[in-house]
Amino acid sequence: MSDSEGEYDGAPLGMDPEGSTDEDMPKEPEFPEGMKKEVLVEGPMGGWKKPQKGDEVVVHYTGTLAEDGSKFDSSKDRDEPFEFTLGTGQVIQGWDLGVATMKAGETAKFTIPPELAYGEAGSPPAIPANATLIFEVELISFTSKADLFGDGQVIKTVLEESSNFTKPKKGQEVVVDVVGKLRDGAEVESRPDFVLEIGKQSSGFLPEATVTKILLDMKKGEKCSCEIAADRAFGEAGGVDGKVPGNAPVVYDFHLKTVREVSDVSFMEDGSLMKKTLVDGEGYKKAGEFSTVNLSVSVRTATKELVKEKELKFTVGEGAHCELLEAVAAKLKKGEVAEISCSDKDVYASKELGVDPSEGEVVYTVKCIDFSDEIEQWSLSEPDKLALGQRRKDIGGQLFKAGRIRMAIRKYKTVTDQFNYLDSWKDEDSKDKAKELKKIGDLNLALCYIKFKLWDDAKKHCDAVLKVESMNVKALYRRACALVETRDFFNAIRDCDNVLMNEPGNADAKRLKQLAKKGQKDEDMKSKALWGRMCGAFGKMETPEPQPAPAESDDEGGDHGHSHGGQPCHGHGHGGGVEEEPQELRQAAAHGHSHGGEPCHGHGHAHGAAEPPPPIEKPHAHGHSHGGEPCHGHGH
C-alpha cells in the first residue's frame, strides 16, 4: 500500500521521500528528544565503519507498539531480510537516524516517538495514531555507495573494502585493473595493470575529471564499481572503438592495486632526488645507515640501456657507490622496486657500474632484494655510542676529501643529532667526549654549508658551537664569513675582533675584517647620500603660509631633520634601503680573503664576493687550521 492510503504495508516506510537529510543522520548517536537506542548485541571486535547516506543496507527487524508490546511486523517471521537505501526517505525518519549509528553485525533496540515514525495519521490498522514504536534491528550488512559529483551521474559502490588508509593524490601515478561494461553487462574493455597519472587524460579512456574523481575517493587495495551516466562517460559520440554507443551509460569496475608514491631521498632534502615506488615492498621496515643491502640495479637513458640488472651488495653510508644509490638504498623496503630519474652527473655517475657522467639524464631502476637491520642506536652502551659517532665523523671526513660534500653533510648531521641530548649519560668522561664530537660535527657542517653558499645554515652551526664555547676561533671566523656574505658587516667585524683578540697574528681574520669594514663604510656612505637627497627634496617643497600655533601649545618644532635656510639636513648615515654593492667593494672582494691559502667562497652575486675558507682544516698548535683536512677538535 502507498503511504497516502495510510495503511501499514510490511516495512517502516517513510512518510516523506524527502524527509531525511544529512542533518537527520548525525555521526554520533545523538537523537531528537524521545528517541532512544539500546545496544543488545555489539558488532564484531575491530569493526568501526558505519553506513552513510546513500548506502544500501540489509536488516532484520521486529516492530512492537510501546503502549502494549504487541508485535505489528517482523522480517524474521517472513525469513526475508529487508533492504533499503539509507538517508533517502525510503523508511521512517527514526530508522534513517538509528541505522546510521550501527555497525555491521550489531543488534539494537530503538524507541521511536510518533513524530519520527507515522505521526498523527498512524498506519492503520496495525499502527494507531501518535504511536511510539519499538524496533529491534539487526544490521546484517551494508554496501557503501557514494554520489561522487552530487548530481547522480557517477554512483560509486564499494565492492571490497581496504584496510590500507593510503589514498592517491593528484599528479601521482597509480596502477589499476579496469573493466568497462554496458548497463546490460556486456564487456567493452579490460585494462589489467593499467598505469595512469591522476589528473592527466589517458587516450581512449573515460574523461579525466571522471577518472580523477573516482580514484581520489579510493584507498589502495580497494575495489569498486561505478555507474556512470553518458555525460560523465563518452557522451553523444560514444567510445571504445564503437563498443559504447552514443549517449550510453556505462559501468566501470576499478581495483586500485598500487599508488606509486613519490618521496624525496636527496641528502640535502631539497627535492633534487625523488624516488618513485613502482612495486611496494614488504612490511614497514627499511634499510638504514650501515645496513648491508643486496640490490638489483638497471640504468637507462631515454634512448638506450646502460646497465642491465646488475646485482650489488654493499654497506649503506660508507660511500662505496654513487650518491644516488647511497641515498635510495637507505629508503627501500624488502622487495620494493623504485625508479629514480637524475640529470646531475655528480649524483648518478658510477665507475662501479660504468655509468659515464656525460650521459645526461638517466633513470635508475632499483629493487631491494634483501638487507640487514640497521644499528639500533638506542640499545648501545655509551662507549659503543662514542665509537659509532667517531666512525660517522671519520667517514664524513673521507667523503669531504673526495669532494662528496652532500654525503659528508648527511654524515656530520648524524653526528650532531646523535649527541644533541646527553642529559641521561652517566659517565662524565664519555659525556665530554660526546660533546667534543658534536662540536666537531657542527664546525664541519658550517664549513660544508659555506661550500654550498648556504650562509644561514653555516651561521646556525657556528652559533651552536659558540653557545657553549663563546670564543671558539673557528666558529667565530666561519660565522664572520657567513655574515659578510649576508652583508651583516657590523657583526662580522665584531667576530673578527674576537678572533684577533685570541690570535693577534691571524692574517685571515685581518683581511676579512678589512673587507667587512670596507663594506660597512660603503653602506654608510650610501645611506648618508640617500638621507641627504631626501632632506634636499624636503627643502625644495613649497612652504605653506605660517599658521598660528594653538594657544595651549608651546612646541616650536626644533631640529628634527627638516631644512634650515634652504640647505638640506644631513643625517647620520643610518637610513634608507640597501642598494647594489659599490664598485669599490666589488673590486676589494674580487681579490678574496684567504684562509690557509684558499679564497672565501662567495654566493655568486654580481658583486663578485670572494670564496670561503678551505673546506675542512688541519689543526695546528693554536687549534686554527690552514689546510684541507677535517677539524678533529684540537683547540678552538
C-alpha positions as CSV (number, residue, x, y, z in Angstrom):
1,M,0.0,0.0,0.0
2,S,1.1,3.5,-0.6
3,D,1.6,5.9,2.3
4,S,-1.1,8.1,1.0
5,E,-3.7,5.5,1.9
6,G,-2.3,5.4,5.4
7,E,-2.1,1.6,5.6
8,Y,1.0,-0.2,7.1
9,D,2.5,-2.5,4.4
10,G,5.1,-4.7,5.9
11,A,8.0,-2.3,6.4
12,P,8.5,1.0,8.2
13,L,8.1,3.0,5.0
14,G,8.9,6.7,5.0
15,M,6.1,9.3,5.2
16,D,8.0,11.8,3.1
17,P,10.5,10.7,0.4
18,E,12.5,13.9,1.0
19,G,12.1,13.9,4.8
20,S,15.6,12.7,5.6
21,T,18.6,14.9,5.2
22,D,22.3,14.9,6.1
23,E,21.4,16.7,9.3
24,D,19.0,13.8,10.2
25,M,22.0,11.4,10.4
26,P,24.4,12.7,13.0
27,K,27.7,10.8,13.1
28,E,27.4,10.3,16.8
29,P,24.3,8.5,18.3
30,E,22.6,11.8,19.3
31,F,18.9,11.7,18.6
32,P,16.0,14.1,18.8
33,E,14.0,14.2,22.1
34,G,12.0,11.0,22.7
35,M,14.2,8.7,20.6
36,K,16.5,6.2,22.4
37,K,18.9,3.4,21.4
38,E,19.9,0.4,23.4
39,V,22.6,-1.9,22.0
40,L,21.6,-5.6,22.5
41,V,24.5,-7.3,20.6
42,E,27.7,-5.5,19.9
43,G,29.2,-5.6,16.4
44,P,32.4,-7.6,15.8
45,M,35.6,-6.6,17.6
46,G,37.6,-4.2,15.5
47,G,34.6,-3.1,13.5
48,W,34.3,0.7,13.2
49,K,32.7,1.6,9.9
50,K,29.0,2.7,9.9
51,P,26.7,3.1,6.9
52,Q,26.4,6.6,5.3
53,K,23.7,8.3,3.4
54,G,23.2,6.6,0.1
55,D,24.5,3.2,1.3
56,E,22.4,0.1,0.6
57,V,21.7,-1.6,4.0
58,V,20.3,-5.1,4.7
59,V,18.5,-5.6,8.1
60,H,16.2,-7.9,10.0
61,Y,13.7,-6.2,12.3
62,T,10.8,-6.8,14.7
63,G,8.4,-3.9,15.4
64,T,6.2,-3.6,18.5
65,L,4.0,-0.9,20.0
66,A,5.4,0.8,23.1
67,E,2.0,1.1,24.6
68,D,1.1,-2.6,25.0
69,G,4.1,-4.5,23.5
70,S,2.1,-6.0,20.7
71,K,4.0,-7.0,17.6
72,F,2.9,-5.5,14.4
73,D,5.6,-6.7,12.0
74,S,8.8,-8.8,11.7
75,S,11.0,-9.6,8.8
76,K,12.3,-12.6,10.7
77,D,8.8,-14.1,10.7
78,R,8.9,-13.9,6.9
79,D,12.5,-15.1,6.9
80,E,13.2,-12.3,4.4
81,P,15.7,-9.5,5.2
82,F,14.7,-6.0,4.4
83,E,16.8,-3.9,2.1
84,F,16.7,-0.1,1.6
85,T,18.9,2.9,0.8
86,L,19.9,4.8,3.9
87,G,19.1,8.5,4.2
88,T,16.8,8.9,1.2
89,G,13.4,8.8,2.9
90,Q,12.6,5.2,1.9
91,V,11.9,4.4,5.5
92,I,10.6,6.4,8.5
93,Q,13.0,9.1,9.8
94,G,13.7,7.2,13.0
95,W,15.1,4.3,11.0
96,D,17.4,6.6,8.9
97,L,18.7,8.1,12.1
98,G,19.1,4.9,14.1
99,V,20.6,2.6,11.4
100,A,23.2,5.2,10.6
101,T,24.6,4.7,14.2
102,M,25.1,0.9,13.8
103,K,27.9,-1.3,12.8
104,A,27.5,-4.5,10.7
105,G,26.6,-7.4,13.0
106,E,25.2,-5.1,15.7
107,T,21.6,-5.6,17.1
108,A,20.0,-2.6,18.7
109,K,16.6,-1.6,20.2
110,F,15.2,1.8,19.1
111,T,12.4,3.7,20.8
112,I,11.0,6.0,18.2
113,P,8.4,8.7,19.0
114,P,5.5,9.3,16.7
115,E,6.9,12.4,15.1
116,L,9.8,10.3,13.8
117,A,7.5,7.4,12.8
118,Y,4.0,7.6,11.5
119,G,2.8,10.7,13.4
120,E,-0.8,11.7,13.8
121,A,-2.0,9.6,10.9
122,G,-0.5,6.3,12.0
123,S,-0.6,3.4,9.7
124,P,-3.9,1.6,10.4
125,P,-4.9,-1.0,11.2
126,A,-1.5,-2.1,12.6
127,I,-0.2,1.2,13.9
128,P,-2.6,3.7,15.6
129,A,-2.3,7.4,15.5
130,N,0.5,9.1,17.6
131,A,2.0,5.7,18.4
132,T,5.5,5.3,19.9
133,L,7.2,2.3,18.3
134,I,9.9,0.0,19.4
135,F,12.1,-1.7,16.8
136,E,14.7,-4.4,17.4
137,V,17.0,-4.1,14.4
138,E,19.9,-6.3,13.3
139,L,22.2,-4.7,10.7
140,I,23.2,-7.7,8.6
141,S,25.4,-5.8,6.1
142,F,25.6,-2.7,4.0
143,T,27.1,-1.7,0.7
144,S,28.9,1.7,0.6
145,K,27.7,3.9,-2.2
146,A,28.6,7.5,-3.0
147,D,27.3,10.1,-5.4
148,L,30.7,11.4,-6.3
149,F,29.6,14.6,-8.1
150,G,26.4,15.1,-6.2
151,D,24.3,15.1,-9.4
152,G,23.5,11.4,-9.6
153,Q,25.7,10.8,-12.6
154,V,28.5,8.8,-11.0
155,I,27.4,6.4,-8.3
156,K,30.3,4.5,-6.7
157,T,29.7,1.2,-4.9
158,V,32.5,-0.3,-2.8
159,L,32.8,-4.0,-3.7
160,E,35.8,-4.8,-1.4
161,E,37.0,-2.6,1.4
162,S,40.7,-2.0,2.0
163,S,42.4,-1.8,5.4
164,N,45.0,0.4,3.9
165,F,44.5,4.1,4.5
166,T,46.7,5.4,1.7
167,K,44.8,7.5,-0.9
168,P,46.3,8.7,-4.1
169,K,46.9,12.4,-4.8
170,K,46.6,14.4,-8.0
171,G,49.7,14.0,-10.1
172,Q,50.6,10.6,-8.7
173,E,50.8,7.5,-10.8
174,V,48.6,4.6,-9.9
175,V,48.2,1.0,-11.2
176,V,44.6,-0.2,-11.6
177,D,42.7,-3.1,-13.0
178,V,39.8,-1.7,-15.0
179,V,36.8,-3.5,-16.6
180,G,34.2,-1.4,-18.5
181,K,30.7,-2.7,-19.3
182,L,27.4,-1.5,-20.6
183,R,24.4,-1.5,-18.4
184,D,23.3,-4.9,-19.7
185,G,26.7,-6.4,-18.6
186,A,28.3,-6.6,-22.0
187,E,32.1,-6.0,-21.5
188,V,33.5,-3.2,-23.7
189,E,37.1,-3.1,-22.4
190,S,39.5,-4.6,-19.9
191,R,42.8,-3.0,-18.8
192,P,44.8,-5.0,-16.3
193,D,47.7,-3.3,-14.6
194,F,46.7,0.0,-16.3
195,V,49.2,2.8,-15.3
196,L,47.8,6.3,-15.3
197,E,48.6,9.6,-13.9
198,I,45.8,11.2,-11.8
199,G,44.8,14.4,-13.3
200,K,46.0,13.6,-16.8
201,Q,43.8,12.4,-19.7
202,S,44.5,8.9,-20.9
203,S,43.9,8.3,-24.6
204,G,40.7,6.5,-25.5
205,F,39.7,6.2,-21.8
206,L,37.0,7.8,-19.7
207,P,37.1,11.6,-19.2
208,E,39.9,12.8,-16.9
209,A,37.5,14.5,-14.5
210,T,35.5,11.4,-14.0
211,V,38.5,9.1,-13.5
212,T,40.2,11.6,-11.1
213,K,37.0,11.9,-9.0
214,I,36.8,8.1,-8.7
215,L,40.4,7.4,-7.9
216,L,40.8,10.2,-5.4
217,D,37.9,8.6,-3.5
218,M,39.6,5.2,-3.3
219,K,42.1,3.7,-0.9
220,K,45.0,1.5,-2.0
221,G,43.7,-2.1,-2.4
222,E,40.0,-1.1,-2.7
223,K,37.7,-2.5,-5.3
224,C,34.6,-0.5,-6.5
225,S,32.0,-0.4,-9.2
226,C,30.9,2.9,-10.7
227,E,27.6,3.5,-12.6
228,I,28.5,6.4,-14.9
229,A,25.9,8.5,-16.9
230,A,26.6,9.2,-20.5
231,D,27.5,12.9,-19.8
232,R,30.3,11.7,-17.5
233,A,31.4,8.9,-19.8
234,F,31.6,9.0,-23.6
235,G,28.7,11.4,-24.3
236,E,27.0,11.6,-27.7
237,A,29.9,10.4,-29.6
238,G,30.3,7.1,-27.8
239,G,33.7,5.4,-27.4
240,V,35.9,2.4,-27.0
241,D,36.2,1.8,-30.8
242,G,32.4,2.0,-31.2
243,K,31.6,-0.5,-28.5
244,V,29.9,2.2,-26.4
245,P,27.0,3.7,-28.3
246,G,26.3,7.4,-28.1
247,N,24.5,8.7,-25.0
248,A,25.0,5.3,-23.3
249,P,25.6,4.9,-19.6
250,V,28.3,2.5,-18.6
251,V,29.5,0.6,-15.5
252,Y,33.3,0.6,-14.8
253,D,34.9,-1.6,-12.1
254,F,38.2,-0.4,-10.6
255,H,40.8,-2.2,-8.4
256,L,43.3,0.3,-7.1
257,K,46.3,-2.0,-6.8
258,T,49.2,0.4,-6.3
259,V,49.8,4.1,-5.6
260,R,53.2,5.0,-6.9
261,E,54.3,7.2,-4.1
262,V,57.0,9.8,-4.7
263,S,59.4,10.8,-1.9
264,D,62.4,13.0,-1.5
265,V,65.6,10.9,-0.9
266,S,68.2,13.6,-1.5
267,F,70.8,14.1,1.1
268,M,70.1,17.8,1.2
269,E,66.3,17.2,1.5
270,D,65.8,19.7,-1.3
271,G,63.7,17.7,-3.7
272,S,66.6,17.2,-6.1
273,L,66.4,13.4,-5.9
274,M,62.9,11.9,-6.0
275,K,62.1,8.2,-5.6
276,K,59.0,6.8,-7.3
277,T,57.8,3.4,-6.0
278,L,56.9,1.0,-8.8
279,V,56.2,-2.0,-6.6
280,D,55.5,-1.9,-2.9
281,G,57.8,-3.7,-0.5
282,E,57.1,-5.9,2.4
283,G,56.0,-4.6,5.8
284,Y,57.3,-1.2,7.0
285,K,61.0,-1.7,7.8
286,K,63.6,-0.1,5.6
287,A,67.3,-0.4,5.2
288,G,69.2,2.3,7.0
289,E,72.7,3.6,7.8
290,F,75.3,0.8,7.9
291,S,72.7,-1.8,6.7
292,T,74.2,-4.3,4.3
293,V,71.9,-4.2,1.2
294,N,71.5,-6.5,-1.7
295,L,70.2,-4.6,-4.7
296,S,69.3,-5.3,-8.3
297,V,70.1,-2.3,-10.4
298,S,69.4,-1.3,-14.0
299,V,70.2,2.0,-15.7
300,R,68.9,3.6,-18.9
301,T,68.6,6.8,-20.7
302,A,65.7,7.9,-22.9
303,T,67.3,6.1,-25.9
304,K,69.4,3.3,-24.7
305,E,70.1,0.8,-21.9
306,L,73.3,1.4,-19.9
307,V,73.2,-1.3,-17.3
308,K,71.1,-4.5,-17.4
309,E,70.0,-5.8,-14.0
310,K,73.3,-5.9,-12.1
311,E,73.3,-7.2,-8.5
312,L,75.2,-5.1,-5.9
313,K,75.9,-5.8,-2.3
314,F,77.3,-3.1,-0.1
315,T,77.1,-1.3,3.3
316,V,74.9,1.8,3.2
317,G,76.6,5.1,4.3
318,E,80.2,4.3,3.7
319,G,80.4,5.9,0.2
320,A,81.1,2.7,-1.7
321,H,78.8,3.7,-4.5
322,C,77.4,6.8,-6.2
323,E,75.4,9.3,-4.3
324,L,72.1,8.2,-6.0
325,L,72.5,4.6,-4.9
326,E,73.7,5.5,-1.4
327,A,70.6,7.8,-1.0
328,V,68.0,5.4,-2.3
329,A,69.4,2.3,-0.7
330,A,68.6,3.6,2.8
331,K,64.9,4.2,1.9
332,L,63.9,0.8,0.5
333,K,61.7,-1.9,1.9
334,K,62.4,-5.6,1.1
335,G,61.0,-6.4,-2.3
336,E,60.4,-2.7,-3.2
337,V,61.1,-1.6,-6.7
338,A,61.7,2.1,-7.3
339,E,62.6,4.4,-10.1
340,I,64.9,7.4,-9.8
341,S,65.5,10.0,-12.6
342,C,68.5,12.2,-12.3
343,S,70.4,14.7,-14.5
344,D,73.2,15.7,-12.0
345,K,76.3,13.8,-13.1
346,D,77.9,14.2,-9.7
347,V,75.0,12.3,-8.3
348,Y,74.4,9.5,-10.8
349,A,77.9,8.8,-12.3
350,S,79.2,5.4,-11.2
351,K,82.6,3.9,-12.0
352,E,81.4,0.6,-10.5
353,L,78.5,0.3,-12.9
354,G,80.2,2.0,-15.8
355,V,77.7,4.9,-15.9
356,D,79.6,7.8,-17.5
357,P,78.9,11.4,-16.3
358,S,78.3,12.5,-19.9
359,E,75.1,10.6,-20.3
360,G,72.8,13.5,-19.5
361,E,69.6,12.4,-17.7
362,V,69.5,8.8,-16.6
363,V,66.9,6.6,-15.0
364,Y,67.9,4.1,-12.3
365,T,65.5,1.2,-11.5
366,V,66.4,-0.4,-8.2
367,K,65.0,-3.4,-6.5
368,C,65.8,-4.2,-2.9
369,I,66.4,-8.0,-2.7
370,D,67.3,-8.1,1.0
371,F,69.0,-6.1,3.7
372,S,70.3,-6.5,7.2
373,D,68.9,-4.4,10.0
374,E,70.5,-1.0,10.7
375,I,72.2,-0.3,14.0
376,E,69.8,0.2,16.9
377,Q,71.4,3.2,18.4
378,W,69.2,3.4,21.5
379,S,70.4,-0.1,22.6
380,L,74.1,0.8,22.5
381,S,76.3,1.4,25.6
382,E,77.9,4.8,26.0
383,P,81.4,3.6,24.7
384,D,79.6,2.0,21.7
385,K,77.8,5.2,21.0
386,L,81.1,7.1,21.1
387,A,82.6,4.6,18.7
388,L,79.6,5.0,16.3
389,G,80.0,8.8,16.4
390,Q,83.7,8.5,15.7
391,R,83.0,6.2,12.8
392,R,80.5,8.6,11.3
393,K,82.9,11.6,11.8
394,D,85.7,9.7,10.1
395,I,83.6,8.7,7.1
396,G,82.4,12.3,6.8
397,G,86.0,13.5,6.6
398,Q,86.8,10.9,3.9
399,L,83.7,11.9,1.9
400,F,84.6,15.6,2.1
401,K,88.2,15.0,0.9
402,A,86.7,13.1,-2.0
403,G,84.5,16.1,-2.9
404,R,81.3,14.3,-1.9
405,I,80.0,17.2,0.1
406,R,76.3,16.3,0.2
407,M,77.1,12.9,1.6
408,A,79.5,14.5,4.1
409,I,76.7,16.8,5.3
410,R,74.4,13.8,5.9
411,K,77.1,12.0,7.8
412,Y,78.0,15.0,10.0
413,K,74.3,15.6,10.7
414,T,74.1,12.1,12.1
415,V,76.9,13.0,14.5
416,T,75.3,16.2,15.8
417,D,71.9,14.6,16.0
418,Q,73.3,11.6,17.9
419,F,74.9,13.8,20.6
420,N,72.2,16.5,20.8
421,Y,70.8,15.3,24.1
422,L,73.3,14.0,26.7
423,D,71.5,14.5,30.0
424,S,70.9,10.8,30.5
425,W,74.6,10.0,30.1
426,K,76.2,8.8,33.3
427,D,79.9,8.8,32.7
428,E,81.2,12.4,32.7
429,D,84.3,11.5,30.7
430,S,82.2,9.9,28.0
431,K,79.8,12.8,28.0
432,D,82.8,15.2,27.5
433,K,84.0,13.1,24.5
434,A,80.4,13.2,23.1
435,K,80.3,17.0,23.4
436,E,83.6,17.2,21.6
437,L,82.3,15.1,18.7
438,K,79.2,17.2,18.4
439,K,81.3,20.4,18.3
440,I,83.5,18.9,15.6
441,G,80.3,17.9,13.7
442,D,78.9,21.5,14.0
443,L,82.2,23.1,12.9
444,N,82.5,20.9,9.8
445,L,78.8,21.3,8.9
446,A,79.4,25.0,9.0
447,L,82.3,24.6,6.5
448,C,80.2,22.3,4.3
449,Y,77.4,24.8,4.1
450,I,79.8,27.6,3.3
451,K,80.9,25.4,0.4
452,F,77.3,25.3,-0.8
453,K,76.8,29.0,-0.1
454,L,74.1,28.2,2.5
455,W,75.0,31.1,4.8
456,D,72.2,30.8,7.3
457,D,72.8,27.1,7.8
458,A,76.5,27.8,8.3
459,K,75.7,30.5,10.8
460,K,73.3,28.2,12.7
461,H,76.0,25.6,13.3
462,C,78.6,28.2,14.3
463,D,76.0,29.5,16.8
464,A,75.7,26.0,18.2
465,V,79.4,25.9,19.0
466,L,79.6,29.5,20.3
467,K,76.7,28.8,22.6
468,V,78.9,26.5,24.7
469,E,82.4,27.9,23.7
470,S,81.9,31.6,23.1
471,M,85.5,32.3,21.9
472,N,86.0,29.3,19.6
473,V,88.2,30.8,16.8
474,K,87.0,28.5,14.0
475,A,83.3,29.1,14.8
476,L,83.9,32.9,15.0
477,Y,85.8,33.1,11.8
478,R,83.4,30.9,9.8
479,R,80.4,32.9,11.2
480,A,82.1,36.1,10.1
481,C,82.5,34.7,6.6
482,A,78.7,34.0,6.5
483,L,77.9,37.4,8.0
484,V,80.0,39.2,5.3
485,E,78.1,37.3,2.6
486,T,74.8,38.3,4.1
487,R,76.0,41.9,4.4
488,D,75.9,42.0,8.2
489,F,79.2,43.8,8.3
490,F,78.8,45.2,11.8
491,N,78.6,41.7,13.4
492,A,81.2,40.3,11.1
493,I,83.7,43.0,12.3
494,R,82.8,42.0,15.9
495,D,83.5,38.3,15.2
496,C,86.8,39.2,13.5
497,D,87.8,41.3,16.6
498,N,87.2,38.4,18.8
499,V,89.3,36.1,16.6
500,L,92.1,38.7,16.7
501,M,91.8,39.0,20.5
502,N,92.7,35.3,20.7
503,E,95.1,35.2,17.8
504,P,96.5,38.7,17.1
505,G,98.6,37.4,14.2
506,N,95.7,35.7,12.3
507,A,96.1,37.2,8.8
508,D,92.9,35.7,7.5
509,A,90.8,37.4,10.2
510,K,92.6,40.7,9.5
511,R,91.8,40.5,5.8
512,L,88.2,39.6,6.4
513,K,87.8,42.4,8.9
514,Q,89.2,44.9,6.4
515,L,86.7,43.6,3.8
516,A,83.8,43.9,6.3
517,K,84.9,47.5,7.3
518,K,85.0,48.5,3.6
519,G,81.5,47.1,3.1
520,Q,80.2,48.8,6.2
521,K,81.8,52.1,5.1
522,D,80.2,51.9,1.7
523,E,76.8,51.1,3.2
524,D,77.1,54.1,5.5
525,M,78.0,56.3,2.6
526,K,75.1,55.1,0.5
527,S,72.7,55.7,3.4
528,K,74.1,59.1,4.1
529,A,73.8,60.1,0.4
530,L,70.2,58.8,0.4
531,W,69.3,60.7,3.5
532,G,70.8,63.9,2.0
533,R,68.8,63.5,-1.2
534,M,65.6,63.0,0.9
535,C,66.4,66.1,3.0
536,G,67.2,68.1,-0.1
537,A,63.8,67.2,-1.6
538,F,62.1,68.4,1.6
539,G,63.9,71.7,1.2
540,K,62.6,72.3,-2.3
541,M,59.0,71.7,-1.3
542,E,56.6,74.7,-1.3
543,T,56.4,76.2,2.2
544,P,52.8,76.8,3.3
545,E,51.7,80.0,4.9
546,P,52.5,80.1,8.6
547,Q,49.6,79.2,10.8
548,P,49.1,80.5,14.3
549,A,50.0,77.8,16.9
550,P,47.3,76.6,19.2
551,A,47.3,78.7,22.4
552,E,47.8,75.7,24.6
553,S,50.9,74.5,22.8
554,D,54.4,76.0,23.2
555,D,56.1,73.5,20.8
556,E,58.5,75.4,18.5
557,G,59.4,72.5,16.3
558,G,63.2,72.2,16.8
559,D,65.8,70.4,14.8
560,H,64.2,67.1,13.6
561,G,65.8,66.7,10.2
562,H,63.9,69.5,8.3
563,S,65.8,72.0,6.2
564,H,67.2,75.2,7.6
565,G,67.8,78.2,5.4
566,G,67.2,76.3,2.3
567,Q,70.0,73.8,2.9
568,P,69.3,70.1,3.3
569,C,69.8,68.4,6.6
570,H,72.5,65.7,6.5
571,G,71.6,62.6,8.5
572,H,73.9,60.3,10.4
573,G,74.1,57.6,7.7
574,H,71.7,55.0,9.1
575,G,68.6,55.4,6.9
576,G,67.3,54.3,3.6
577,G,67.3,51.0,1.8
578,V,70.3,48.9,0.8
579,E,71.2,49.3,-2.8
580,E,73.6,47.5,-5.1
581,E,77.1,47.0,-3.7
582,P,79.5,49.8,-4.7
583,Q,82.2,49.2,-7.3
584,E,84.9,49.7,-4.6
585,L,83.6,46.7,-2.6
586,R,83.3,44.6,-5.7
587,Q,86.9,45.3,-6.5
588,A,88.0,44.5,-3.0
589,A,86.0,41.3,-2.9
590,A,87.5,40.2,-6.2
591,H,90.9,39.8,-4.6
592,G,89.4,37.5,-2.0
593,H,90.4,36.9,1.6
594,S,92.2,33.7,2.1
595,H,92.2,31.2,4.9
596,G,95.1,28.9,4.6
597,G,95.8,30.0,1.0
598,E,92.2,29.4,-0.1
599,P,89.7,32.1,-1.0
600,C,86.4,32.6,0.9
601,H,83.6,31.3,-1.4
602,G,81.1,34.0,-2.5
603,H,77.5,33.4,-3.0
604,G,77.6,34.2,-6.7
605,H,76.0,37.7,-6.6
606,A,77.1,40.3,-9.1
607,H,79.4,42.0,-6.7
608,G,81.9,39.1,-7.1
609,A,82.3,38.2,-3.4
610,A,85.3,36.2,-2.5
611,E,85.5,32.4,-1.9
612,P,85.2,31.0,1.7
613,P,87.9,29.3,3.7
614,P,89.1,25.8,2.7
615,P,86.5,23.2,3.4
616,I,87.8,21.3,6.4
617,E,91.0,22.1,8.2
618,K,94.1,20.6,9.8
619,P,94.7,21.7,13.4
620,H,97.9,23.4,14.4
621,A,99.3,24.5,17.7
622,H,96.6,27.1,18.2
623,G,93.7,24.9,17.1
624,H,93.2,27.1,14.0
625,S,93.6,25.1,10.8
626,H,95.1,26.1,7.4
627,G,94.7,23.0,5.3
628,G,92.2,20.8,3.6
629,E,91.8,18.2,6.4
630,P,88.7,17.9,8.6
631,C,88.5,19.5,12.0
632,H,89.4,17.0,14.7
633,G,88.6,19.1,17.6
634,H,92.0,20.3,18.7
635,G,91.9,23.7,20.1
636,H,89.2,26.1,19.2
